[in-house]
Amino acid sequence: MTTWVFTATSNPMSNPFSDDTNGANPQPKPSQSPHLPDEVAAKLPQPPSPTSTSPEPVAPAVRRDIRRAFFILLGSGLLLGALTATGVVWVMDRLNLIGVPEQPQQRP
């Protein structure tokens, strides 16, 4: 692992293709080691162990409750949608917004 130090130039309007523009020229910092110290590495989170690849089994009662809640929510959502659609059609009918608009008749 290489540590980079970015330095900014004093003139922000300098040539954008020069080597030292606005911190675009990274330089390695020699004072730091490319490896982390052991005490810092020990504090980092470790990846999960590959011993358990399958999830815990779900109890049948919990599975039944989840399925029941899903179907209740699905049914209530469908009922609410049907009532909303019926209400929109009813309001449009009351305001005479349904159907083909009247065509002006042409005189022969």
Secondary structure in CASP SS format (residue, H / E / C, confidence):
PFRMAT SS
TARGET T0000
AUTHOR 0000-0000-0000
METHOD secondary structure of the structure
MODEL  1
M C 1.00
T C 1.00
T C 1.00
W E 1.00
V E 1.00
F C 1.00
T C 1.00
A C 1.00
T C 1.00
S C 1.00
N C 1.00
P C 1.00
M C 1.00
S C 1.00
N C 1.00
P C 1.00
F C 1.00
S C 1.00
D C 1.00
D C 1.00
T C 1.00
N C 1.00
G C 1.00
A C 1.00
N C 1.00
P C 1.00
Q E 1.00
P E 1.00
K C 1.00
P C 1.00
S C 1.00
Q C 1.00
S C 1.00
P C 1.00
H C 1.00
L C 1.00
P C 1.00
D H 1.00
E H 1.00
V H 1.00
A H 1.00
A H 1.00
K H 1.00
L C 1.00
P C 1.00
Q C 1.00
P C 1.00
P C 1.00
S C 1.00
P C 1.00
T C 1.00
S C 1.00
T C 1.00
S C 1.00
P C 1.00
E C 1.00
P C 1.00
V C 1.00
A C 1.00
P H 1.00
A H 1.00
V H 1.00
R H 1.00
R H 1.00
D H 1.00
I H 1.00
R H 1.00
R H 1.00
A H 1.00
F H 1.00
F H 1.00
I H 1.00
L H 1.00
L H 1.00
G H 1.00
S H 1.00
G H 1.00
L H 1.00
L H 1.00
L H 1.00
G H 1.00
A H 1.00
L H 1.00
T H 1.00
A H 1.00
T H 1.00
G H 1.00
V H 1.00
V H 1.00
W H 1.00
V H 1.00
M H 1.00
D H 1.00
R H 1.00
L C 1.00
N C 1.00
L C 1.00
I C 1.00
G C 1.00
V C 1.00
P C 1.00
E C 1.00
Q C 1.00
P C 1.00
Q C 1.00
Q C 1.00
R C 1.00
P C 1.00
END
